[in-house]
Amino acid sequence: MGINVRVLFILLLLTMGLIFYIGACTSGIIVFVFTVCIISFLMSVYLTKWVLAKDEGPPEMISDAIRDGAEGFFRTQYGTISKMAILLAMVILCIYLFRSTTPEQEASGVGRSVTAFITVVSFLLGALCSGAAGYVGMWVSVRANVRVSSAARRSAREALQIAVRAGGFSAMVVVGMAVIGIAILYATFYVWLGVDTPVPLLLVGYGFGASFVALFAQLGGGIFTKAADVGADLVGKVERGIPEDDPRNPAVIADLVGDNVGDCAARGADLFESIAAEIISAMILGGTMSKRCKLEVLADPSGFILFPLVVHSFDLVISSIGVLSIRGTRNASVKSPMEDPMAILQKGYSITIVLAVLTFGASTRWMLYTEQAPSAWFNFALCGLVGIMTAYAFVWITKYYTDYKYEPVRSLALASSTGHGTNIIAGVSLGLESTALPVLVISVAIVSAFWLGQTSGLVDESGNPIGGLFGTAVATMGMLSTAGYVLTMDMFGPIADNAGGIVEMSQQPESVREITDLLDAVGNTTKATTKGFAIGSAALASFLLFSAYMDEVSTFSQEALTQVDIAIPEVFVGGLLGSMLIFLFSAWACSAVGRTAQEVVNEVRRQFIERPGIMEYKEKPDYGRCVAIVASASLREMIKPGALAIISPMVVGVVFRILGYYTGQPLLGAKVVAAMLMFATVSGILMALFLNTAGGAWDNAKKYIETGVLGGKGSECHKAAVTGDTVGDPFKDTAGPSLHVLIKMLATITLVMAPIFL
């Protein structure tokens, strides 16, 4: 911050020049990717200036405490994460310095020490970029919230536009960083090491670093936000009968801070990790397949390797168009009829999907055409269409189960009229039921994409078709080809939630609060939609990384590992351990929220008792005390479930490797870890779907009652719905989102650590 602007500008120019030089020495495709990413960053600068140019409203709209609390916790949390990342990087370095090398690596000149340092650098860079992505999400949120609050005094459409463009800024930066980070690593390794085929596998460290930071960010942020939310609701809304986000509630600032560190910072790191893992797994499979096919037209496999980067470059372009398509309306006022914000967002998403279909088809023709199989590109284009349709289906299914315009949430609200217990029963059953349709969609997508890839005409030396896995990878790319716009809708949620809190705290007219309540309810649906979207992409990406793990084991052991037989007792035990890991991790995450919320409840009760003037606005609550409680507790509580996720696969692999050594089964450790990963993925997908959907439905059932139906605010029905929402809070914002990050982290850590299981 203290650098002279001119010096900074010159340094940026020199850095960009070096980047483009490395790209030009690598491939024209890399130059294209760099160019699109730079343009997207300029686009994000434009969105930032546009949002910050909006007024912050009257002086009573205070957001400084939210901003300071969020940034302070972020610095402390990521300071802790960075120390753990450095420690883990040293462990990875030691493992790689003593691991064996493959004949391919030795032939390409990438020896043991070079591989070790490249992996560690990739890991640290992935962790750094993931942290930066999280910071970007939080930075814009704490500045846009008060501007959305101010705009809500004028019109709902303007407030919506500001929230969407603020979310768009974060999305463009997150997706752009994921793409350009991998592109820079690839180009640097290509130029300096002079190799291309082994490079994608060396990038796995980047994905591992991203997932490592995303997991702890999601855990810490989720514990923070939901502990504060639960504590504020139980005492403020249930015991004292005051509205949500009432300034008399001592936990209200902690709750609003939590929205930024849990929903914005953590989700930015989460989506960054999702995109990075999908790109890297697709690059690995593309490089392996093109090498086995011995394509005549491609002297090197760069087309199939770089295809994911091109797809996400177009994602930046079409998502920007989708964000800009949402505009304000002339002559709108706070008194004019409110449009349905979800319909407006859906229109932007539809535009993005149409453009995604067109650009994806063009990308496959450009990058994947080969004379050996002239129609292969069309099959892969259809795979991408399968992925795009899967994404749209996930968005629709999640909206159906979490939006109060549809029957499931309305039935849940009706169940609240007969008490707290029936609300909980209805919410749990809704969450369990909501797992069926997404699993059917994922199953159809995997089988369809695999079949399309298998029939693409690409064959190995023996004439066997080998495009199936790459077809699944292309479907995953199709699903994430609109990730920029989906992340925009996700970021919209917590910004709107914060805006509603600021409106309530500044005691604005009821008409303004109605606008922010409507935006908040839609934000709950878009957040749930993004989580469902992320779960679906995690399922496909984990399937790809699992295949890459099998190939990695085969390469190092020089023994083909194509199947995992769960009839072997040890392998079946590995599967049980993987499923158990999901349930234990979820339990620890939810109990962490519960323990921290108890501290908040006790503190809020204490302040109400010791400061009776708070309820009459004669005394000011001590907001900082609640912020300090949840900050310290969330940092403490995130360690145990995070450590469980990292250590478990390594311990299981090493223990069964030793057992296999004494029982004459040399690949037992690798097979047990494969079963653990497979079962954890299946269990984790189902559990995450259940937790996310049930939590979102409980929240919107409460919002539906607050619109005035079934007795409205303060009624017994509303109190039962608040209880359900309280139960669902750790489900949807702590355990659920952390699970799909856990699934991908397990896949990347087993891929990185594969040699120690042999």
Secondary structure as the mmCIF struct_conf table of DSSP 4:
data_model
#
loop_
_struct_conf.conf_type_id
_struct_conf.id
_struct_conf.beg_label_comp_id
_struct_conf.beg_label_asym_id
_struct_conf.beg_label_seq_id
_struct_conf.end_label_comp_id
_struct_conf.end_label_asym_id
_struct_conf.end_label_seq_id
BEND BEND1 ILE A 3 ILE A 3
HELX_RH_AL_P HELX_RH_AL_P1 VAL A 5 THR A 26
HELX_RH_AL_P HELX_RH_AL_P2 GLY A 28 LEU A 52
TURN_TY1_P TURN_TY1_P1 ALA A 53 ALA A 53
BEND BEND2 LYS A 54 LYS A 54
BEND BEND3 PRO A 58 PRO A 58
TURN_TY1_P TURN_TY1_P2 PRO A 59 GLU A 60
HELX_RH_AL_P HELX_RH_AL_P3 ASP A 64 PHE A 98
BEND BEND4 ARG A 99 ARG A 99
HELX_RH_AL_P HELX_RH_AL_P4 PRO A 103 SER A 108
TURN_TY1_P TURN_TY1_P3 GLY A 109 GLY A 109
HELX_RH_AL_P HELX_RH_AL_P5 ARG A 112 ALA A 152
TURN_TY1_P TURN_TY1_P4 ARG A 153 ARG A 154
HELX_RH_AL_P HELX_RH_AL_P6 ALA A 156 LEU A 193
TURN_TY1_P TURN_TY1_P5 THR A 197 PRO A 198
HELX_RH_AL_P HELX_RH_AL_P7 VAL A 199 LEU A 202
TURN_TY1_P TURN_TY1_P6 LEU A 203 LEU A 203
HELX_RH_AL_P HELX_RH_AL_P8 VAL A 204 ALA A 232
HELX_RH_PI_P HELX_RH_PI_P1 ASP A 233 GLU A 239
BEND BEND5 ARG A 240 ARG A 240
HELX_LH_PP_P HELX_LH_PP_P1 ILE A 242 PRO A 243
TURN_TY1_P TURN_TY1_P7 GLU A 244 ASP A 245
TURN_TY1_P TURN_TY1_P8 PRO A 247 ARG A 248
TURN_TY1_P TURN_TY1_P9 PRO A 250 ALA A 251
HELX_RH_AL_P HELX_RH_AL_P9 VAL A 252 GLY A 258
HELX_RH_PI_P HELX_RH_PI_P2 ASP A 259 ALA A 265
HELX_RH_AL_P HELX_RH_AL_P10 ALA A 266 CYS A 293
TURN_TY1_P TURN_TY1_P10 LYS A 294 LYS A 294
BEND BEND6 GLU A 296 VAL A 297
BEND BEND7 ALA A 299 ASP A 300
TURN_TY1_P TURN_TY1_P11 PRO A 301 PRO A 301
HELX_RH_AL_P HELX_RH_AL_P11 SER A 302 LEU A 324
TURN_TY1_P TURN_TY1_P12 SER A 325 SER A 325
TURN_TY1_P TURN_TY1_P13 ARG A 330 ASN A 331
TURN_TY1_P TURN_TY1_P14 VAL A 334 LYS A 335
BEND BEND8 SER A 336 SER A 336
HELX_LH_PP_P HELX_LH_PP_P2 PRO A 337 GLU A 339
HELX_RH_AL_P HELX_RH_AL_P12 PRO A 341 MET A 367
BEND BEND9 LEU A 368 LEU A 368
STRN STRN1 THR A 370 THR A 370
TURN_TY1_P TURN_TY1_P15 GLU A 371 GLN A 372
STRN STRN2 ALA A 373 ALA A 373
TURN_TY1_P TURN_TY1_P16 PRO A 374 SER A 375
HELX_RH_AL_P HELX_RH_AL_P13 ALA A 376 THR A 402
TURN_TY1_P TURN_TY1_P17 TYR A 404 LYS A 405
BEND BEND10 TYR A 406 TYR A 406
HELX_RH_AL_P HELX_RH_AL_P14 GLU A 407 ALA A 415
HELX_RH_3T_P HELX_RH_3T_P1 SER A 416 THR A 418
HELX_RH_AL_P HELX_RH_AL_P15 HIS A 420 GLU A 433
TURN_TY1_P TURN_TY1_P18 SER A 434 THR A 435
HELX_RH_AL_P HELX_RH_AL_P16 ALA A 436 GLN A 454
TURN_TY1_P TURN_TY1_P19 THR A 455 THR A 455
BEND BEND11 SER A 456 GLY A 457
STRN STRN3 VAL A 459 VAL A 459
TURN_TY1_P TURN_TY1_P20 GLU A 461 SER A 462
BEND BEND12 GLY A 463 GLY A 463
STRN STRN4 PRO A 465 PRO A 465
HELX_RH_AL_P HELX_RH_AL_P17 GLY A 468 MET A 479
TURN_TY1_P TURN_TY1_P21 LEU A 480 THR A 482
HELX_RH_AL_P HELX_RH_AL_P18 ALA A 483 MET A 505
TURN_TY1_P TURN_TY1_P22 SER A 506 GLN A 507
HELX_RH_AL_P HELX_RH_AL_P19 GLU A 510 SER A 557
TURN_TY1_P TURN_TY1_P23 GLN A 558 GLN A 558
BEND BEND13 GLU A 559 GLU A 559
TURN_TY1_P TURN_TY1_P24 ILE A 566 ALA A 567
BEND BEND14 ILE A 568 ILE A 568
HELX_RH_AL_P HELX_RH_AL_P20 PRO A 569 GLU A 610
HELX_RH_3T_P HELX_RH_3T_P2 PRO A 612 ILE A 614
TURN_TY1_P TURN_TY1_P25 MET A 615 TYR A 617
BEND BEND15 LYS A 618 GLU A 619
HELX_RH_AL_P HELX_RH_AL_P21 TYR A 623 GLU A 637
TURN_TY1_P TURN_TY1_P26 MET A 638 MET A 638
HELX_RH_AL_P HELX_RH_AL_P22 ILE A 639 THR A 663
TURN_TY1_P TURN_TY1_P27 GLY A 664 GLY A 664
TURN_TY1_P TURN_TY1_P28 PRO A 666 LEU A 667
HELX_RH_AL_P HELX_RH_AL_P23 LEU A 668 GLU A 706
TURN_TY1_P TURN_TY1_P29 THR A 707 GLY A 708
HELX_RH_3T_P HELX_RH_3T_P3 VAL A 709 GLY A 711
TURN_TY1_P TURN_TY1_P30 LYS A 713 GLY A 714
BEND BEND16 SER A 715 SER A 715
HELX_RH_AL_P HELX_RH_AL_P24 GLU A 716 PRO A 730
HELX_RH_PI_P HELX_RH_PI_P3 PHE A 731 ALA A 735
HELX_RH_AL_P HELX_RH_AL_P25 GLY A 736 VAL A 752
TURN_TY1_P TURN_TY1_P31 MET A 753 MET A 753
HELX_RH_3T_P HELX_RH_3T_P4 ALA A 754 PHE A 757
#
